[in-house]
């Protein structure tokens, strides 16, 4: 699970202090969609839905459910649905207006609204490319109307691809990317919602603002006017909505004292990169420490930043841990289109460490011939 955004101390939810929770969205009560695509030998009845997970965890609160906006079916049916009698679709003749009105009413009467948005399992995976990144159907309209009630909102995003979350990012205080979390997914989501665990997932891709930004890579090359790369479009930034490696926590971490065990190595040798990570909050949590490099020059053009190592560590409240990662031939060599082979250059390497690809803590390593 990846915590994309949290503000105003919305998460984690305090089940003991909540009188009522409204759970909104057809995906919240779908056992089959929870499992994701490419699942063929399964017992859907074993799956714990997000709705059930919340009900089991929030035993002292009144949990209401409204399916809300329908999710339109595929224009071209999935070939896998013919083999899967448990596949779910919004029924024909579904009254979107009435269902959205019911969802908004339920949210307005609750202490908090948990709104599950996204795509069904057969709208991702093989034979399921998408022309847009919009939320299917009227899910965005429904989310906007629920936020307008003034009830605090947590958005859970069920998808296998980035979706257009620009409005949600600007107006919803908490967003948790839950993917298709599997058979016990409802329990895992509830544990994160109510703080039994602190989310520590990280994005494995760069999250674009809009489909017009695709493809969008964190490890791009330096191109014409690199200092203006964030200003390619006239109406909005061309930067990602969420960078590669992004993921928040219920704890706060500070990075410092980035260092190398040596300033220079020869080609074929290995240096060790170390960084101190301090949990500045009052709760224990996991942090994913990420190591990136930029090779300044070489036989071939190199990306502005490349992930070369990471470590998930437990840091207790108030403690500092030191994380060490290697930089050697396995991390510094690359496939060159010039030589048509693997090589490692004598060059200068910029080294970065932090909690995402936007890591700002930096030092340098010299590689000699």
N, C-alpha and C positions, 0 to 999 in steps of 0.2 A: 504494500500500500504506500502511495506517495502523497504526502501532505503538500499540496500545491500552494495553499494560502491559508493563513489563519490571522485573524485580527479581533480586537476587542475582547480577547480572552473567551471567544466563543467555544473553542475546543481546548481541552476535553470537556464533554458534557458532564455535569454533576447529577447523576441519576437520583441521588438522595434529595436534591433540592428542586427537582422538576416535578410539577404536578401532572403535566400532560405533554405528550409528544405526538406530533402529527407526522406520519410517514407517508410520503407522496411518491407516486410513480409506479407504472406497471412493472418496471424492472425490479422494484423492491420486493415483490411477492412472486417472482418467477424463479422457480427452482432450476428449470432447464437453462435459462440464459446465464445463470450463475456459473455454469460449467464451461461455457465458451464453446468455440467450434472444434472440429476434429476430435469429437468424443463419440465413440461408436458402441462401446460395450459398457453401458451405465444403467444404474437404477436411479432415476431422477428423484424418486420419493425419498432417497437418503439425504438429499441436499438440504442444507439449512439455509433458508432464504435470508436476505437482509432484514426483512420485516420480522421473521421469527427470531433472529439473533438479537434484535433490539428488544423485542418483547421479553426474551429470556433474561437479558441483562438489566433492563429497567423495570424490575419487579415492583417498585414502589410508585411508578408513574402510570397514568392512564395512556395507553398507546392506541391511537386511532389510525386508520388506514384509508386512503383514497387513491384509487388507481390513476385518476387524472387523465391527462392527454394521451390519446392513442398514438401508437408508433406505427406509421404506415408500413405495409409489407413491401418486400422487394418488387421491383417492376418485373424482373425475371426470376422465377422461383429458384431457390437453391437446389442443386442436384442432391445435396445431402439430406434435405428435408424428407425426401421420399423414403429414406432409410431410417427416419427418426420420428416415430409416432408421438414423441413427447415434445416436439418443437412447438413453440408458442407464437401466435400472431394475434393482433387485435381483431376481434370478431367483426364481420361485415355489419354495417348499419350502426356502428358504435357512435354514440352521441357525444362528440367532443365538447360541445358547448356545455352540456349538463355536467359532464365529468370534470371539466376544468373548474366550473363554478363550485362543485362539491369540494374539490381539492383546496381551492382558495378559502372556502368557508371553514374547512377543517384546520387549515394553517392559521387562520385568523383567531381561532378559538384556543390555540395551543400555546404553551410556553416556548416551544421551539419547533421548527419544521425541518425535518430531514427529507430532502428532495433528491430522489434518485433519477438521474438523467443519463442519456447515452444511446447506445445502439444495441439491438438484439444480437445474439450470438451468430445468427446466420447473415448478419450484415457486416461481418469481418471475416478475414481468412481467405482461403482459396475461392476463386470465382466470386469475390465480393469487394472488388475495387469500388471506390466512391468518387463521384465527380465533384463533390463539395465536402466541406467539413462541418456543415451546419448540423445542429441537433435535429433529428428527424421529427417531422410533424410540427406540432405546436408546443413542444416542450419549452422552448425559450419564452414564448408568450406566457405560458403558465408560470414559469419561474419568475418572470417580471411581475406578474400580478400577485404572486405570493410575497415577494419582497416588499411590494407596495403596502401590504397589510401592516407592516411594522414588526411582525414577529421575527425574532432572530432565525436565520436560515443557515443550514449546513447543506451543501451540495455534494452528493456522492456521484462520481462520474464512472459509469460502467462502459468501457470501450477497450478496443485493442489498438486504437490509433488516436492521434491528437484530434480534438474537435475544436470548433470555434468557441472559445470561452472568454472572449474579450468583454462582453457585457457582464458575465458572471464574475470575472476577475475584478471588475470595477465596482460591483455593487453587492456581491455576496461575501459575507465576512469570512467564511471558511469553505474550502474546497478540498476534497479528498479523492484522489484517483484510485479506484478500487480494482480496475481491470475486470477480468472474469475470474473471481477469486476461488472457485472450486467448491467441492462438496461441503466443506465446513466454512465456506466463505462468510456466511452470515455471522458466525461467531467471531471470526477474525475482524470483520468490520466493526462489530459492536465493541470488541475489546479496544480497538483504536478510538472509537467515538467516545467511550466513557473512561478512557485513560488507564485501562488495565495495562496497556503497552503504549509506548511512544512510537509513532511511525518513524521508520528509518529507511524506507524505500527511496530510490533515486531514479530519475528519468533516464531511460536508455536511449533517448533520442531528443533532438531539439524540438520544442513545441512551438509551431508557428502561430502567428496571430490570425492568419487568414489563409485560405487555400491558394491565394495568389502569391504567397511567399514560398510555396513548395517548388522545388526541393530547398531545404534549409539545413545547412550543416554547421556544426560548431568548428569542425576541423577543416575550414575552407582555406584557400590560398590567399595571399595578399594580392589584391587586384588593383586596377586603376583607382586612384584616389582612395587608398585604404582608410584614411582618417575620416572619410565621409560615408563609410559603408553603412552606417545606421540611418542615412538620409536618402535612400534610393527612391522612396515614394513621396509624393507630394502631400498625401492626406494622413499618413500615420508613419510611425517609425518602422524601419525594416529590420529591427532587432527581434529576437524571439519573444514570445509571451513568457515562456519559461525556458531557461538555458539547459543545455545538456548537463546531466548530473544533478539537476535541481531536486531538492526535497527538504522539507522543513521538519521540525521536531517540536515536542512540547518542552524541551530544554533549550538553553542557549549555549553556544560554544564559541570560544575565542581561540584563534590560532596565533602562535608566536614562535620565535627562535628557530626559524627555518635555517638549516645548516647542512653542510656536506662534510663527510669525514676526510675529504681532500678536495682541493680546489681544481686539480688537474689530473686527468688520467690519459693513458695512451689508448689508442684504438684496441679493443679487445679486453680492456680492463674494466673493473666495476667499481663504482662509487656508491656510498650509502647516503641516502637523503633522510634526514630526521626532522620532525616538527613536533612541537608541544601543543597539545590540545587540552583546553581547560573548560570544564563544565561550570559556567558562571550562574547556573540556575539552582533551584532548590530541589530538583528531582533527578534521580538516576536515569540515564538514557543511553542509547546507542548513537554513535556518530559514524558516518562513512567518510573517511579521510581519502582524498583524491589527489593524485600526483599527475601533473601535466608538464609537457616540455614544448619548447619551440626551438627548432634548429635554425640558426640565423643564416647559414649559407651551406652550400654543398653541391654535389654533382647534379642533383635534381632539386626543383622547388619543393619546399616543405611547408606543411600547414601552419597556420598561426598558433595552433595549440593541438596537442595530442595527449589523450589519456594513456599513461604508461604504468599505472599501478593504483591500487586502492586497498583499503583495509577497513573492515567494520569493527569498531572497538566499543566496549562498554566503559563509560566514564561516569563515575559516581558524582553526586552533587558536590560541587566545590573542589573536586579533585583535578589534577593534571596528569595526563598520560603522554608518554613519548612514543610516537609511531615512526618506525624506520622502514624504508622501502629501497630496493636496489635500483641502480641505473647502470646497466652494463650492456653487452652486445645484444642480449635478448630484447632490450628496450630501445636501444639507440640505432640498430641497423634497420634498413627499410629496403623495399623492392624498388629498384630504379628502372624507369622506362628507358633511360639513356644507355645503361650498360646491360639491360635485360637480365639482371641478377640482383642478389642481395648484397648490400654494401653498408659500410659504416664510414662516415667522413670524419676527417680532422676538422673541427669547427668549434664554435661557441654555442653552448646550449643554455637557453633560459629555462629555469626550473620554477614551477609554481606548485603551491600546495594550498588546499582549502576544501570547502564543502560542495563545490560544483566547478564547472568549467570556467566560471567567472572568478576563480580564485585569484586574489591579488597579492598574496605573500610570495615574494620572488627572490631568487638568487641565481648565480651563474656557475656553470661548469665548463672548463676548457678541455677539449679532447685534442690530443696531439697525435701526429702521425707515428 
